[in-house]
Amino acid sequence: MDTLAKLFGSDLKIKLLRLFLNKPDEVFILPEIAKLLSANPAGLKKQIKELLALNFIKPDLKELIIGFKNKKQKKTKIKGFRLNKFFPFYWPLKNLILDTPAVSREIIVRKLKAGGKLSLVILAGSFVQDGKSKLDLLVVGDRLSRAKIEKAVKSIESSIARELNYSVMPTDEFKYRRNMRDRFLYDILESPHEKILDKLEI
């Protein structure tokens, strides 16, 4: 349990705070929260109840598309929750939670190493507060298992309480595309980013 978890009582509560603070205008329903945070439903309901009692979040409805009828969308509204921006400690809490790394760079690399032989790992987008970037994570390596990389990314997403846009490519492909000044790679390398593993000496 990290320092924030000790301070606030549980890892799950910290993940929930991050989730709502990261997307203050979004309504979340219980199933998607449980999936995103890899949380036990019973424990999740308890934490949601506590945050409701504190007035940190408030009930709201989320509109979902459930099918089509006569080429028109059929919609329904399901009970969910959103951040209460009028919570008295909204700004101090936001600064504290979001300025504190949810997971260390070393742990990110360690999780991704389970997916194969890594040669380069770049953090971009939400990791470096660049809202313009379409990519958060680039993983380059050899003998990579897409399934294991996906599992590692899911674990990282659970820790940081948000979904990540990521890309995986073999080392040879990365080198070729870089030499060709591929637009996708050029945008990443010319935008704010952080190399947390670099065996290619980029």
C-alpha positions in Angstrom: 0.0 0.0 0.0 1.5 3.3 -1.0 1.5 6.6 1.0 -1.7 7.9 -0.5 -3.5 4.6 0.1 -2.3 4.7 3.7 -3.5 8.3 4.0 -6.9 7.6 2.5 -7.5 4.1 3.7 -7.3 1.9 0.7 -5.9 1.5 -2.8 -9.4 1.2 -4.3 -10.4 4.6 -2.8 -7.4 6.2 -4.4 -8.2 4.7 -7.7 -11.8 6.0 -7.5 -10.6 9.5 -6.6 -8.2 9.4 -9.6 -11.0 8.1 -11.9 -13.4 10.9 -11.1 -10.8 13.6 -10.9 -9.3 12.6 -14.2 -12.7 12.9 -16.0 -14.8 15.3 -13.9 -17.5 15.7 -16.6 -18.1 12.0 -17.2 -20.8 9.8 -15.7 -19.6 6.3 -14.7 -21.8 3.3 -14.0 -20.7 0.5 -11.6 -19.9 -2.2 -14.2 -17.5 0.0 -16.1 -15.8 1.2 -12.9 -15.4 -2.4 -11.7 -13.9 -3.4 -15.1 -11.6 -0.4 -15.4 -10.3 -0.7 -11.8 -10.4 -4.5 -11.7 -12.4 -4.0 -8.5 -14.5 -6.4 -6.5 -18.1 -5.3 -6.9 -18.9 -5.6 -3.1 -15.8 -3.6 -2.1 -16.5 -1.1 -4.9 -20.1 -0.5 -3.7 -18.9 0.2 -0.2 -16.4 2.8 -1.4 -18.9 4.5 -3.7 -21.3 4.7 -0.8 -18.7 6.4 1.3 -17.9 8.9 -1.5 -21.6 9.7 -1.9 -21.9 10.3 1.8 -18.9 12.7 1.7 -20.6 14.5 -1.3 -17.4 13.9 -3.4 -19.6 12.3 -6.1 -23.3 12.6 -6.9 -25.8 10.4 -8.6 -26.5 11.0 -12.3 -27.9 9.2 -15.3 -25.8 7.8 -18.2 -27.4 7.4 -21.6 -26.5 4.1 -23.3 -27.3 2.8 -26.8 -28.9 -0.7 -26.4 -29.7 -1.4 -30.0 -31.5 -0.2 -33.2 -35.1 -0.1 -34.3 -36.2 1.0 -37.7 -32.6 2.2 -38.2 -32.9 4.4 -35.2 -30.9 4.1 -32.0 -32.7 2.7 -29.0 -31.4 4.3 -25.9 -31.8 3.8 -22.2 -30.6 5.7 -19.1 -28.8 3.9 -16.3 -27.9 5.2 -12.8 -24.3 6.3 -12.5 -22.1 8.7 -10.7 -20.1 11.8 -11.5 -17.8 14.1 -9.6 -19.3 16.9 -7.6 -17.2 19.9 -8.6 -18.6 21.8 -5.7 -17.0 19.4 -3.2 -15.2 21.8 -0.7 -11.8 20.3 -1.1 -12.0 19.7 -4.9 -9.0 21.7 -5.9 -6.6 20.8 -3.1 -7.6 17.1 -3.5 -7.1 17.2 -7.3 -3.7 18.8 -6.9 -2.6 16.2 -4.4 -4.0 13.1 -6.1 -3.1 13.9 -9.7 0.3 15.4 -9.0 1.3 12.1 -7.2 2.4 9.4 -9.6 -0.1 6.5 -9.4 2.6 4.0 -10.5 6.3 4.4 -10.7 8.2 4.3 -14.0 10.1 1.2 -12.8 6.9 -0.7 -12.1 5.6 0.2 -15.6 8.7 -1.2 -17.2 8.6 -4.3 -15.0 5.0 -5.1 -15.9 5.7 -4.6 -19.7 8.8 -6.8 -19.5 6.5 -9.7 -19.0 5.4 -9.2 -22.6 8.8 -9.8 -24.3 12.3 -8.3 -24.9 11.8 -4.6 -24.7 14.1 -2.1 -26.5 12.2 1.1 -26.0 9.3 2.4 -23.9 8.0 5.9 -24.3 5.4 7.6 -22.2 3.4 10.4 -23.8 0.0 12.0 -23.7 -1.7 11.8 -20.3 1.6 10.6 -18.7 3.2 14.0 -19.5 0.2 16.2 -19.4 0.0 16.6 -23.2 -3.7 16.7 -24.0 -3.0 17.0 -27.7 -1.3 13.6 -28.1 -3.3 10.7 -29.3 -0.9 8.2 -27.8 0.0 7.6 -24.1 2.4 4.6 -24.4 4.7 3.2 -27.1 6.2 -0.2 -26.6 9.0 -1.4 -28.9 10.7 -4.7 -28.7 11.2 -8.2 -30.0 9.4 -11.5 -29.4 6.6 -9.5 -28.0 3.4 -11.2 -26.9 0.4 -8.9 -27.7 -1.7 -10.8 -25.1 0.9 -10.3 -22.4 1.4 -6.7 -23.3 -2.3 -6.1 -23.2 -2.5 -7.8 -19.8 0.3 -5.5 -18.5 -1.4 -2.4 -19.9 -4.7 -3.4 -18.2 -2.8 -3.7 -14.9 -1.3 -0.2 -15.4 -4.7 1.2 -16.3 -6.2 -0.3 -13.1 -3.4 1.5 -11.1 -3.9 4.9 -12.7 -7.7 4.7 -13.1 -7.8 5.6 -16.7 -7.7 3.9 -20.1 -4.5 4.2 -22.2 -4.0 4.6 -25.9 -1.0 2.5 -26.7 0.9 1.1 -29.6 3.2 -2.0 -29.9 5.8 -2.6 -32.6 8.8 -4.7 -33.4 12.3 -3.1 -33.1 12.9 -3.5 -36.9 9.7 -1.8 -37.8 10.4 1.1 -35.4 13.8 1.6 -36.9 12.5 1.5 -40.5 9.6 3.9 -39.8 11.9 6.2 -38.0 14.4 6.3 -40.9 11.5 7.0 -43.2 10.4 9.8 -40.9 7.1 8.2 -40.4 4.5 10.8 -39.4 3.1 8.7 -36.5 6.6 8.3 -34.9 7.7 11.8 -35.8 4.7 13.3 -33.9 5.5 11.2 -30.9 9.2 12.0 -30.8 8.7 15.7 -31.5 5.9 16.1 -28.9 6.4 16.0 -25.1 7.4 12.5 -24.0 9.5 10.5 -21.6 11.7 7.6 -22.4 11.6 5.2 -19.4 13.6 2.5 -21.2 15.8 3.2 -24.2 18.2 0.5 -25.4 18.2 2.1 -28.9 19.7 5.3 -27.6 17.1 7.4 -29.4 
